[in-house]
Amino acid sequence: TPALGRSTEEALRAGVVVGFRGAVETLCRSIANEAFGGPDRVEGFVTGGARGFALDGVAAGLGRRPTEVELLVHVGLAAAARRCFQ
């Protein structure tokens, strides 16, 4: 989505999309700095059906592309189940 809308609808869409990307970028960078001492010390993951929507913001905030895992919750549940039933 371009940042410059040429109609009211395009301008609203741009505000939401560009604003969301900026929020994700800032949040990822801030959390990485505050909790881990910098983006180079944390691994990024995006998951879920809308992960593509956040991908660029996470990449910009961490300075590299995060790992995409389509079903991260399911992977975690499977790991927990394996651990519980060993």
C-alpha positions as CSV (number, residue, x, y, z in Angstrom):
1,T,0.0,0.0,0.0
2,P,1.5,3.4,-1.0
3,A,1.8,5.9,1.8
4,L,0.2,8.6,-0.3
5,G,-3.5,8.1,-0.9
6,R,-5.1,9.8,-3.8
7,S,-8.7,9.5,-2.5
8,T,-10.2,9.4,1.0
9,E,-10.4,5.6,0.9
10,E,-6.8,5.2,-0.2
11,A,-5.6,7.7,2.4
12,L,-7.4,5.8,5.2
13,R,-6.0,2.5,3.9
14,A,-2.5,4.0,3.8
15,G,-2.8,5.4,7.3
16,V,-3.8,2.0,8.7
17,V,-1.3,-0.1,6.8
18,V,1.7,2.3,7.1
19,G,0.8,3.1,10.7
20,F,0.5,-0.6,11.6
21,R,3.9,-1.3,10.0
22,G,5.5,1.5,11.9
23,A,4.0,0.4,15.2
24,V,5.2,-3.2,14.7
25,E,8.7,-2.0,13.7
26,T,8.9,0.3,16.8
27,L,7.5,-2.3,19.2
28,C,9.9,-5.0,17.9
29,R,12.9,-2.7,18.2
30,S,11.9,-1.5,21.7
31,I,11.3,-4.9,23.1
32,A,14.5,-6.2,21.6
33,N,16.4,-3.4,23.2
34,E,14.7,-3.4,26.6
35,A,14.5,-7.1,27.2
36,F,17.4,-8.6,25.2
37,G,20.0,-5.8,24.9
38,G,19.4,-5.2,21.2
39,P,17.9,-6.7,18.0
40,D,21.0,-8.7,17.3
41,R,20.4,-10.8,20.4
42,V,16.8,-11.9,19.6
43,E,15.3,-14.2,17.0
44,G,12.1,-13.0,15.3
45,F,9.1,-15.2,14.4
46,V,5.8,-14.3,12.7
47,T,2.9,-16.7,12.6
48,G,-0.8,-16.9,11.7
49,G,-2.8,-16.1,8.7
50,A,-2.0,-12.4,8.7
51,R,1.7,-12.8,9.3
52,G,2.5,-11.3,5.9
53,F,0.9,-8.1,7.1
54,A,3.4,-7.7,10.0
55,L,6.5,-9.3,8.2
56,D,8.0,-6.0,6.9
57,G,7.6,-4.2,10.3
58,V,9.2,-7.1,12.2
59,A,12.1,-7.2,9.7
60,A,12.6,-3.5,9.9
61,G,12.5,-3.5,13.7
62,L,15.0,-6.4,14.0
63,G,17.2,-5.5,11.0
64,R,16.6,-8.9,9.4
65,R,13.8,-11.0,8.1
66,P,12.0,-13.1,10.8
67,T,11.3,-16.8,10.5
68,E,7.8,-17.5,9.3
69,V,6.0,-20.4,10.9
70,E,2.5,-20.8,9.6
71,L,1.2,-22.9,12.6
72,L,3.5,-21.8,15.5
73,V,0.8,-22.5,18.1
74,H,0.3,-26.0,16.8
75,V,4.0,-26.7,16.8
76,G,4.2,-25.5,20.4
77,L,1.2,-27.7,21.4
78,A,2.7,-30.7,19.7
79,A,6.1,-30.1,21.5
80,A,4.3,-29.8,24.9
81,A,2.3,-33.0,24.2
82,R,5.4,-34.9,23.3
83,R,7.1,-33.7,26.5
84,C,4.1,-34.6,28.7
85,F,3.6,-38.1,27.2
86,Q,7.2,-39.3,27.1
